[in-house]
Amino acid sequence: MRAAPQEARGRVGRAGRAAQRARSLEVMPGAVTSEGRELLEPGAGAFDYVIVGAGSAGAVLAHRLVKDAGAKVLLIENGRSHHGQWDWWKVNMPAALTFNLADAKYNWDFYTVPQRHMDGRRLHQPRGRALGGSSSLNAMAYVRGHALDYERWAQEIGEGGEAWSYRNILPYYRKAQSHQEGESVYRGGSGPLAVTRRRTPAVKAINEAFVAAGEQAGYPRTEDMNGFQQEGFGQMDMTVTPDGKRASTWECYLRPLMYPKSAEDEAAGKRLKVITNQMAVRLLFEGNRVTGVETVPSPKPKPGGGFHSESSGVVQKHFAREEVVLSAGAVGSPQLLMMSGIGNAKELEKLGLPVLLDQPAVGQNLQDHLEFYVQYLSRFPCSLYPWAATFPGLGLLSKYAYRQPWRAIHAGIVWMLAGAGIGSSNHFEVGGFIRSRAGMPHPDLQYHFIPGIVTGQLDFLPEHGYQAHCGTMRPTSRGTVQLTSASILDAPHIDPNFLATEEDRKDMRAGLRLTIEIMEQEALKDFKLKRFAPLDSLDLASDDAVDAWIRASSHSGYHLSCTCAMGKVVDAKGRVKGLEKLRVVDASIMPSMTSGNLNAPTIMLAEKIADDLCGHDALPPAEDAGWYMPQDYESTQR
């Protein structure tokens, strides 16, 4: 189903009218006082919209507003652009994805508070701090979730929630996407976001063996996890361009406007101003109407989140004639709301912050996926180890101290010259979705398979092996994002509250046992030397032993979300309840997590709310789309 042409569907809208008024205006810098505060009166700026955060959602919104509605947009990013930097390849090369996960240059580098149900461990929470946000940092797995996730959203959101049901959101997935397999009922073929599938010859055999093992264990094969049937094993989609580059929202939505190759993009790009290395410190108000945002130059970040010292730069005020949009993510958006006096009044008063709006739901309902790795050593070469393993113990040099440097150099050259080879894949090429027990109507366990053994989440073991990541997709534990002080320079407390419920612990137990059953199938027997983790000595029949291993060995899936949930903090269009001219559009407004990785749903929701901001009618629902549910799911697990 194709969308009707933009000019043919719906009204001109606020953004279009505002753009018509302002097309001849130029940005006025304003005067600076001796105290370093920029003097700008409301309405003095030349922007219709100010967007905070140039990440997975903010880049989409900026693109659509300037290109489809003719609006003038200011896009503010705390981080920097990797474009033109010496280490640009760390972002662009799909196989280099681990480089930036432990480096604060493009990363907020957060950690959770000690997790009381995980032996007091603090879990790493990298978040993108660059143009493209976490889409410039993530593992590039393109996963939409299950249709029933969105049927659930429609109920959770309440008023206006039907707009988020599956058939109403599917057109926005198609609008965003350009899939290498072409357009279909479920896929898009001409959108900005490139989605591909990869089959790397060096690891093809072990990848295919994992899918076969899933079938041997009694699960189906699925040809499209993002189409009619999520359940089963098969190839995974990835946000990688056909020429082997990371398809971040920077690459697909911002770069065409900032470095245009067509007259249309050049004209749209002139209506977009992107400023980097600027930290939003508070929102600006006239009564309950949000008029703009105040920023300072970004200070130097601390490892573990937060910043070293006060910024010495000019305080700037940026005003929007139409709306301010927060797209700073599931940590940044609630943090900025609370710093601006929007949150739990009692908690804000304890920190000495003025209260503008008592909204206790801000920062609540935090959700994240937790996962563990089941790992096996291989009896013969089958993995990425020769290209990826480095020598530890050398500090920063360890990242580049390859054990077989000639292989890494060759892979880099092939990628740079041809966009091909080992470097052109995220190496999550196959995976699976299964149900943990009978009575579950759609999959609640997800698998990412890697042809290698990763230690500590980032480093490859210098031996051939393979691993399956497994985690429960709809946990019932709920956490919080909370301020630690009245200074936005201090990292907030991030508490996912992992494994707080018995249901979550039960699901993770089932996941471990089912994963080992799959990994012990005949299809993988020829590869297996021995199980590396958990050790064979683990008593799988003992709930206590399994729980202890899960507590000690599990990691975050880096899917923080739901802290400004639709139906609680914002309405079904992302508008903050109780205020005017302020929206939140990012993963924080999800009412609950979808069943899988969250980058694709974040881009979808930005596309959907962008249509409303542009004054367009919603795309027609995909009435021809359905979804798979096993007829006997109530009585069988597979």
N, C-alpha and C positions, 0 to 999 in steps of 0.2 A: 504494500500500500504506500503510495507516494503522498507526501504532504502537498497541500495546495501552495502555489507561489505566495511568498510573504506579502507582496503588494495586493494580493487578491483576497486575503483573509483577515477580516477584522478591521478595527478602527485605527486611526493614526496614533492615538494614545498620548499620555503626558510627555513621554520622552521625545516623541516626534514633534509635538508642539513646542516644547522647550528648546529643542535643537533649532527649529525654524527661527525662534527669537534670537538665538545666540550665535549663529554660524559665523557672523562677521567679527565676533569678539575675540580678543587675544587674552592670554593669561596675564594678569597684573600682579607683579611680585609683592607689592605692599612695602611700607616703610618699617624699619626695625628700630626699636627703642634701645636705650643703653642697657636695659635689663635683658635684651635679647628676645623680646616678645614681638612677633610680627603683628602689625596693626591692620587687620582686615575686617571690614564691616560685613555682616551677613548680606549675601547677594553680590558682594564685590568680586568674588571669584568668577571664573568663566566656565564652571563645571555644572552640569545638570546632576551628575551622580558622583559621589565619592565612595570608592570601594576599598575596604581595608583587607589586604591579603590577596596576593597575586598567585594563589595556588590552584588546586584542582577545581574549585568552584569560582573563585574570583576572576580567573583568566577567561572562563567561559562567559561570565556575565559581561565583562568588559568587551569581549569580542562581539557578542550579540547586540549590546546597546549601541556601540559606535557603528556597527556594520548594518544592522537590520532596522534600527530606529533613528539613526542619524544624531544620536545624543553625544554630548561632550562629557568625557569621563576622566576622572583622576583615579588612578590605580596605585595604591600605596603598599609597598612591600618592605618588611623589616629586614629581609636578607638581601642578597646580591644576585646578579646574573652571572651564570657560569660562562656565558658567551664571551669569547675573546680572552678568557683566562687560560693560563698554561695547562690547567687540569680539566679543561672542557670535556675531555674524553671520559673522565670518571662518571660524568652524568650521561653523556650520549651513548656510551658503549653499554649495551644491555648486560653483558657478562661481568662488567665492573661494578655491579650494583652494591657490593659489600663495602666498597671503598669509603663511601660517604656516610655509612650508617654509624660509624664511630668517630666522626670528624665534625667538629662544630662549625666548620667553614660554611657548610650548606645545611646545617642541622641544628635544631633547638637542643638536641641531645639531653632530653629529659630522663628522669628516673622516677619510678613510683615511690611512694612511701613504703616502709617495710610492710610486707604482706603477711598479716597475722595468720592466715590459713595456709601459708607457704613457707613456714619455718622462718619468718622474718626477713625473707629475701626482698631486695629492691630490684625490680625488673626494669630493664632498659626500655625507653620509649622515644626512639628517634622520630622527629617530625621535620618535614621539609621547611627550610628557611632560605628560600631562593625563588626566583621566578619559576612558576610551575608548582611550588609548594612540595607536598609529599609525592606528587606525581613525578617529580624530578629526583626522588630518593627511593621510591618503593620498588617492589620486586616485579612490577609490570604485569601481574596476573589480572586478566580481564574477566571478572566474574560478576554476573548481575544478581545472583541470588535466585530464589525460587518464586514462581508466580504467587504462591500462597503467602509469601512475606508481605507482598503489597496488598493482598486482600486483608491481611491482618492490620497493616497500616491504616487502611480505610476505616477500620473500626476503632483503632487506638486514637486517631486524631480527633474524631468527633465531627463537629461542624465543618463541612467542606472536605471531609476526608475521602469521600468517594472519588474525588479528583486524583487520588493516589492509588486507586485500585489498579490491578495489573494491566488491564486492557487500556486504561487511560495513561499509564506511564510508558508502556512499550513504544508508542510512537516517538518518544523523546530519546530512547535508546537508539532507535533507528536514525533519528535526525542527527545525532552526534557522530554516528559510526560510519567508517568506511572499511568494511571487512573484505579481506582478500578473496573470500569465497563468493562475494557479490551479494546483491540485495535479495531478500526473501521476506516471508511473513515476519520473521524474527530479527533479521539482520538488516543493517543499513549499508548502502553501497556508495554514498557520495558525501558523507559528513566529514567534518574536520579531523576526527579522531581515528587514526590508523590502528587497525586490529588485525593481527596475523597469527599464523601457526607455523611452528618451526619443527624440522626433523634433522637434528645434527647427526651426520653419519657416524662420528666417533662414539656416540653413546646411544645410537638407535636401538641396538640389540637389548640393552638392559631396560630402556624405556618401554619397549614392546613387551618384554617379559613381565614387567609390572602390570600392565594392562591385562595380559593373559592370566596372570595370577588372580586378579580380581574376578575374572570370568570363571576361573576354576573354583574359586571359593563360593560361586553361586550367584554372583551379582551380574547385572546386565552390562553390555557395552553401550555407550551413548555416543552418537555422532556429533552432538552439539550440546554441551553442558549449559549453554546460554539460550537454547532454543526450546523445543517442545519438552525434552526430557533431560532434566538435570541428573537424575539418579543413574549411577553406573560409572564405568571407567572409560577413559578415552583421552583424546588430545585436548589440551587446554589452549584457550585464546590468550594472547598477550598484547599489550600496548607497545608494539614494536613496528616501526615503519617497514614497508617492503624493501627499503635499502638498508635495513639493519640498524636503525637508530632508535633510541628510546622515544616513544610517542607520548611525551608529557604534554600537559596543557600549555606549557611554554612553547613547545615545538609545534603544536597543532593549532593553537588558538591565538597566541600572542606573537610569535615570530613572524607569521605572514603579515601582520599589521605593522610591526616595528621594522621589518626588513622586507618591504613589499616587492612582489614580482608582477603585479598587475595594477592597472589604473584604479580599479575598484578598491583594492586593498590599500593603495597609497592614499586615496581620498579618505577612507575610513580611519587609517592610521593617524591622519592629521587631527582627528577629533579625540585621540587617546593620548593622555600624558601618563607615563609610568615613572614613578620615583622609587628608587631602591634605597636600602640602608636608612630607612626612616621608621621609627617606632611610634605607633599610635599610643598615646598615653591616657587620653580621655576623650569622651564625646562632648560636644558643645550643644547647649540647649537654649531655647526660648520657651519658657514654661515646660510643657510636656512634648514640645516639638523639637526633634533633633535637627540641628542646622549644619553641623559639621563635625570635624575631628581635629584634635590637637596632636602634633607630632614633634619629636626631637630626633636628631641624628642617632642612629642605633649605636649604643655603646658596645664595648667588646664583650662577647658572651663568655660565660663561665662553663667549664665542663660540668655536666649534670643539670644544666638549666640555669636561667637567670643571667645577670650581667654584672660586670665588675664594679662599675662606678657610675655616678651621675654623668649624663651627657653634658658636654661643654658647649654644644652647638645651639643654634637659634631655635627657639620654640616657634613653631609655625601653626597657624590656624588655616584649615582648608574647609571652605563652605560649599554646600551643595544646594542648588535651587530646588531640586526635586526630592531626592532621598539619599541617605547614607546606608550603605550595605556592609555588614560585617561578614567577612569570609576568611576569618583568621583561624578556623579549625576548632575542634572539640575542646582544646585547652585555651587558645587565644581569644575566641569569641566570648565565652563566659567570663574570662578574666577581665577583658575590657569593659564588659557590661558592669561587673561588680566594682571595678575601679571608678566607674562613672556614676555609682550610686544606685545601680539596678541589681537587686539581689535580696537575700535574706536580711531584713532590716536589723535584727539583733546581731547577726555576725558582722555586718558592716559597721555598726555602732561600736562594737568591741575594738575594732581597728582604728576608730576615729574618723571613718569615712562618712561624709554626708549622705543621707538617704534620699534619693529622688523617687524611687518606686520600690515598694516592698514586694519582691517577687521571689519567694523562697525556692522556686523550682530551678532558678539559674544555677548551673554547676552541679545539679543533682542528676540522677539517672545515668551516670557514666557507665558505659558498657565497652567491653573489649573481648576479643577472642584469645583464648589460651590454647597453646599447642605443645606437643612433645614430639621428639624425633625417635623413631625406631630405626636402628642402624645396623648394617651388616658389612663385614669385610668380605671382599670377593677373592675367589681363588685364581682369577686371571684378569688381565686388563679389560676394563669396561667403563671407566669413569673419567671424570675431569681432573683427577689428581695431577697428572703430569703437567697440565697447563696452569693449575690454580694453587698448588701447595707452595708455601714459603717457609723460610727459616724463622722460628720464633725467637724471642729474647733479644731482639735488636732494636727495640723501641720503634720509632716511626719508620726506620729502614726496613722493618720486617714486612711491611706491605709490599715492598718492591724486591725483596731478597728471594727471588724464585729459585726453587730447587732445580728446575730445569729451565733456565732463563731463555734458552734458544727456542723453546716451544712458545713461551709467553710472548717473546718478541715477534715470532712468526705470526702468531694469532693476531697481535696488534696491527702488524703491517697489512695482513689480509683484510682485516676489518676496515682500516683507514682507507685503503685503496679501493676495496670492492664492496664494503658493507656486508661481508659474508664471513663464513667460518665460525669457529668457536665463540668469537667475540660478539656475534650478531644475535645471540639468543639469551634469554634470562635463565634458561635451563630448568624452568618449570614447564616442560613440554607436555607432560602427561599428568593425570591426576584422577581423582574420583570423588564421588559423593554417595554415601550409604546411610541407611537408617540404623540406629543403634539398637532398636528393639521393636517388637511387634506393637502395633497401635500408633506408631509414628507415621503420619500421613505423607511426610516428605523428608528428604535427607536432613539429618542433624549432625553428621560427621563429614568432614572434608579432608581430602588427601592432596598434598603437593608432593610430588616425587622428585628427588634430585639424584643424579648419577654421581655421587660422591658422598663423603662423610664430612659434615661441618661440625667443628668443635667451637663451643662458646658462641654460636650463632654466626660467626664471621670468618673463621679460619678453616681451611681444608686440611684434613688429616693426610699426611704424606703416604698413604696407602690406598690401593683401589678398594672401593666400597660403594654403597648406595644407601639411601635412607628415604623413609616416608614420614612426612610431617602429618600429624593428625590432631584435630581439635574439635570440640563441640561448637556448633555454630550458633546456637540460640541459648546461651547460658542465662540462668535466672539470677545470678549475683548482680548486685547494683552497687556502684561506687559514687565518688564525688570528685569534683575539681574545686578546691577552696583556696582563697587567698591566705598567704602567710604573713602579710604585712600590708601597710598602706602604700607601699612602693611597688610600682609595676616592674621595677628592676629585679625584684625577688621572684624566683620561680614559685608557682603555686604548688600546693600539695595535690598530687595526682594519686588517687586511691581507687583502682578498679575493684578492690575488694574481691579478688579472685577466690574461687572455691568456697565462698561463704555459705552455700546451700548444699544440702545433702544430694539434691537432684543433680547439681553440677558434678559433684564428686562421683556419683553413680555413673553419669554419662562418660566421664573421663576414664573410669575403670573399664567400662564396656569398650570404649575406643581402643585402649591399649590391648586388650585381649583379642578384639576383632582384627586389629592391625597385625599382630604377630601371626594370627591364623592366616591372613592373606600373604604375608611375607614368607611363610613356610610352604607355600604351594609348589607343586611340581615345576611350574614354569621358571621359578627362581632357584631351584635346587642345584642346577649346574653352576650357577654363579656363587652360591653360598660357601664361604670358608667357615665363618662362625658369626654368631650374633655379637655385635660390639656394644650395643646399648638397647634395652637393659641387658645386663649380663644373664647368662643362662641360669645363674644361681638364684635369680629372683623367683620367689614362689608366686606364680600367677594365680594360684587358687586362693591366696590369702588377700582379702580386701585391705587389711592393714599394711601389708608389704607393698601392694600395688599403690595404695594411697601415698605411702611414704616416698616411693620412687617418683610419682607424679609431682608431689610437692617440691621435691629437690631438683627435678629435671625439666620442668615445663618453662616455656617462655611466652612472652606476649606475641600476638600476631600483628601488633602495631595498628590496631583498628579502633582507636579511641573514637567515641561517638556519643550522641544522644544527650548532651548536656544542656541543650536549649531546645528541648523537644517540641515538635509541632503538637498542638493541643494543650500544651502546658505553658511554655514561655512564648512561643510564637503561634500564629494561626496557620491555616493550611496554605497560605501564600508567603509564609516566612516573615510576616509583619509582627513586630514585638507588641505584645498585648499591653495596653495601657499607655502607649506612646504613639506619636505620629512621626511619619517619615523615617522610620528606622526598620530595617529588615536584617535578619540573619539568614545567610544562605551558605551552608557547608554541612559537613557530616554531623555537626552538633544538633541539627534540627530533626534528624531521624528520630522517630518515636521509639524505635527498637532496631537492633541490627538486622540486616539481611543475612541470608545463609551463604556466606562466602566473603571474599575480599570486598572492601568498601569503596575502592576508587571509582569503579564504573558507576555504582549507584550515586556517588557524590556528583559526578559529572552529569548524570541524568537529571538529578533534582535541580542543578543549576540551569540546565537547558530549559526545564519546565518553568521555573520561576522567572527566567529571563523573558519568556514569552509574555508573562503577565506584566513585567516591568516595561516591556516594549509596547504594551497596549494591544497585543495580538490575542485573538481568540485562541483557546486551547486547541491543539491538534485533535482531529476526530479519533475516537477510540478505535483500537485494533480489534474489531468485533470478530475477525476471522482467526484470532489466535486462541489456542487452548494450552493445556498443560497436562503432563503425565502424573497420574497417581496409581499405584498398584491396586488392583481390585481387591486383593486379599490383604491389604496392609494391616488391618485390624488383628489378624491372626498370625501373620508371618513377619519375620525380620528381613527376609530376602526372598 
